[in-house]
Amino acid sequence: MEPFYKYALIIAAIFLIVCLIGIGILMQFQNSGMKFPLHPNMCPDRWTISNDKSSCNLIAANGTTSKTIALSTYPNICDKKKWAKDNNVNWDGVSNYNSCP
């Protein structure tokens, strides 16, 4: 292999590695302070919101309400996350919220 091609290949490889490292660093820090998820669900999975949007209801198979959560009882998302964990309920956007202490 001629020296010119050898040096060109080495320089191109080094340039590629530097670019990939730079892109990796930018991707790592792009959303570091962002809370996830941005818009949590109003009610737990398979629950429905009441007409006045003050509570969530779990509807049983026979069509009757079997459980109710008053949303005013849990004013912030961390309280809702604790309730979901304590009651073993999956609440998309709340159960996986990552900014609670």
Stockholm file with secondary structure:
# STOCKHOLM 1.0

chainA/1-101         MEPFYKYALIIAAIFLIVCLIGIGILMQFQNSGMKFPLHPNMCPDRWTISNDKSSCNLIAANGTTSKTIALSTYPNICDKKKWAKDNNVNWDGVSNYNSCP
#=GR chainA/1-101 SS CCHHHHHHHHHHHHHHHHHHHHHHHHHHHTTTTCCSCSSCCSSCTTEEECTTSSEEEEECTTSSEEEEEEGGGSCSHHHHHHHHHHTTCCCTTTTTCCCCC
#=GC SS_cons         CCHHHHHHHHHHHHHHHHHHHHHHHHHHHTTTTCCSCSSCCSSCTTEEECTTSSEEEEECTTSSEEEEEEGGGSCSHHHHHHHHHHTTCCCTTTTTCCCCC
//
